[in-house]
């Protein structure tokens, strides 16, 4: 049962559309609106669409009725088992055919009719039929020609030999009757293609050509798509005008034209309104002409002054100017050159900065080596000239006390020896402290800083206050030592150089890390003048801060004291 139901459901989702073409489906101007109609309907309608095209070629005039009857029978035999739900008739011959044979073929099919507006004033359509009408004025086309070429005296109207084309030519003659005293009007309905070519080649000065619809000549020779227009343009010695915007680019000058692509879209919209039951009975869709539009190549070929074009005209196919053509290239090259210039400037700046940093680093290295050597020299001198001599004296005294043990002289020497050893021990301890402060590791940064404050305080009369916020001795050793050394250096600088009356040291912490601040109210200095030539102490402080990803900030002005701030980040610091 499921398999049997599949064809039925599938059939319900298929929309069959019968397209009746007045001419060959490849004939201008109908082929493009039909193609656009198909694309738009497929894009916007949900069902699967099957298009069926039928060409109603014009037969001999005396046998038209018999031909139409045979075409109707052919439609019934071909599509009777699966009749179309929608019929699209393009052009008066196709519409006339459907009006006469609707009831005998597919009476239930919906109709969308496309033709010129004047045709529908006489056509016998049903109120439920959808109409898409084109509005075109032959007098408007003549006025456009005269505006561009005021000296025009002769217009050759190119139309073919079909019944519809003869009807169009007759309508043109009727509309253009008021121009008969000013213009010579010639029509080509009863001429062969070679005769038309000869006529085009012999047109006099002041003549123009208007290309209408040319599907076949008097001998029945058919012309598809733009081949008729191409033939006319190649043979003509005067400008060629036309009625449809799809002729632009194929040889016509231009004007206010029938919008062929938009015509196909309007056909699709009218069809969808019918299929969705949104069509208003008796409503017609009128397609207005385009704004004035022209082919630059034809204007140039026939020396037509652009100043004569109507206001708001659009000119197509005009080659762009140099700037328009190469603007993107010029801008791109300019951007590349600018980017390269900026890159070169940045590289030169970075190179200069790097060389400056390398020079500063080398200078600092030399100064550090010199400082280390000086420190070693001082230690060596102290060891040799002081401790070494004192130890030698102790050794001599110890030898004398040993040899004279128990005598009064030996006892005096021993007393002197004890005091000397105590002094040596203290000096060795101070020397060790200078080399590496073990208090930092043993008791933590708090105790070490307070101890340093007391030690410095014993060397100066300047009051030093400390406010140290209970930092854990679990502080990493490298950070604790760095904080201590920076504090030690800053305190020494304040004592030696600031000539201050008060010095304050603070160590605080928050969730991000530690902040060490040493402030004095001394003479200060112009930091901008010494920033490029740090003293060894300042350079050492800066290097220590950099090694721990910290920041060292020194603020000082003459007469306003100095503030040294060191901030170092610490993750997961505990109390």
BELQUI-V920624 format. One line per field, one symbol per residue. ss: DSSP state (a for helix, b for strand, c for the rest). A space follows every 10 residues. Layout:
ss->???
//
This chain:
ss->caaaaaaaaa aacbbbbbbb bcccccbcca aaaaaaaaaa aaaacccbbb bbbbbccccc aaaaaaaaaa aaaaaaaaac cccccbbbbb caaaaaaaaa accccccccb bbbbbbaaaa cccccccccb bbbbcccaaa aaaaaaaacc cccbbbbbcc ccaaaaaaaa aaaaaaaaac cccbbbbccc ccaaaaaaaa acccccbbbb bccccbcccc cbccbcaaaa aaaaaccccb bbcbaaaccc cccbbccbca aaaaaaaaaa aaaaaccccc cccbbbbccc ccbbbaaaaa accccaaacc cccbbbcccc caaaaaaaaa aaaaaaaaaa aaaaaaaaaa aaaaaaaaaa aaaaaaaaaa aaaaaaaaaa aaaaaaaaaa aaaaaaaaaa aaaccccaaa aaaaaaaaaa aaaaaaaaaa aaaaaccaaa aaacaaaaaa aaaaaaaccc ccbbbbbbcc ccccccaaaa aaaaaaaaaa aaaaaaaacc cbbbbbbbbc ccbbbbbbbb ccccccaaaa cccccaaaaa aaaaaaaccc bbbbbbcccc cbbbbbbbbc ccccc
//
